[in-house]
Amino acid sequence: MSITLDLPEELQIELSAEATQLGISLPEYILRLLSTGSIISKRPQTGAELIEYWQSEGLIATRPDIIDSQVHARQIREQVEHRTRN
C-alpha cells in the first residue's frame, strides 16, 4: 500500500536527519517509526529522563549476562584499543 503525506518542511528535515544518522532512507525510517507505534513526544533532556524513558521502553536489564557495566565497558574499550585493522 502506498500513502502520500504532505509533511511540514521542519518535520521532514528533522526526520531526514535522523534517518541519515541511522544510515537508512527516509521512507524506511518513517516505516520504522510507524511500526513501533510509539514516537517520543518529548526527547529526554537529562540523564534521569533518559533512564525513565529506557525503563518505559523495557530496555533496562535486557542484558542479564552483564554483571558489572563498568567492567564490561572497560573490556569493550580495551578490545577496541587493541584490535588490528585488515
C-alpha positions, 0 to 999 in steps of 0.5 A, a space after each residue: 500500500 502506498 500513502 502520500 503525506 504532505 509533511 511540514 518542511 521542519 518535520 521532514 528535515 528533522 526526520 531526514 536527519 535522523 534517518 541519515 544518522 541511522 544510515 537508512 532512507 527516509 521512507 524506511 525510517 518513517 516505516 520504522 517509526 510507524 511500526 513501533 507505534 510509539 514516537 517520543 513526544 518529548 526527547 529526554 533532556 537529562 540523564 534521569 529522563 533518559 533512564 525513565 524513558 529506557 525503563 518505559 521502553 523495557 530496555 533496562 536489564 535486557 542484558 542479564 549476562 552483564 554483571 558489572 557495566 563498568 567492567 564490561 565497558 572497560 573490556 569493550 574499550 580495551 578490545 577496541 584499543 587493541 584490535 588490528 585493522 585488515 
